[in-house]
């Protein structure tokens, strides 16, 4: 059976997700990344395939408390140190407000993918996968992956695999398992490849075989994938893959999803997020990689003829 065509990408974006300007002194520019990525995507050649979905709500304290302690949630929104900046970012009221919307975007994307599996759901977000139940960490404030997964599992029993190709191990899911024991059922697979170059791709392939098996056996209802640009060799903080290897990793993931679709005879709900990427010398190179990943998704999963050559500038020596 041929792939079921996906005619659109649903981009779960609203301006409230991003600060107007990154707070002074922050190394990470993640607080403004949703806006910068959305603008970059929507003015580029992929824009005809994208529909913006703005009708989602910011997360409430009650939703955040599914994966975090009351002391941490209260201290963060009150701006109380040291917890308010335990994520490694300077606290501002605007940034604190935006975090409710970034987490809300990911939850809406997961719900949207399950409701409309014929579309690709894209949450232009980062800042989740290093948070812990009682604090932030590594430019991450709240565990958006865990929160979204627990929501859909508790409401519908939906189970998902997270494929995390950020340049750094995503500890938030593992750190939340003891805090919220049903996360084991909600996210049975948290795939983080190890090593570099060929060994990295081999590690990814081994993990994808497990994801494919569990999709076909009905043990998973959706796939969530974040291809962090900090796994690219010219990133300030990463370096696992060359450009060719980085894009090949995208192909491996989306070919696995496409294979699952053919075997199941139906679309597989697919959720995308951005995660890391740090190029102080050329921030647009990060955005170009994220767009290139989406182009591979459109080609491999949706069966669309999309060519996209990312303009990634080498780092100056």
Buried (B, 14 or more C-beta within 10 A) or exposed (E): EEBBEBEBBBBBBBEBBBBEEBBEEBEBBBBBBBBBBBEBBEEBEBBEBBEBBEEBEBBEEEBBBBBBBEEBBBBBBEBEEEBBBBBBBBBBEBBBBBBBBBBBBBBBBBBBBBEBBBBBBBBBBBBBBBBBBBBBBBBBBBBBBBBBBBBBBBEEEBBBBBBBBBBBBBBBBBBBBEBBEEBEEBBBBBBBBEEBEEEBBEBBEEBBEBBBEBBBEEBBBBBBBBBBBBBBBBBBBBBBBBBEBBBBBBBBBBBBBBBBBEEBEEBBBBBBBBBBBBBEEBBBBBBBBBBBBBBBBBBBBBBBEBEBEBEBEEBEE
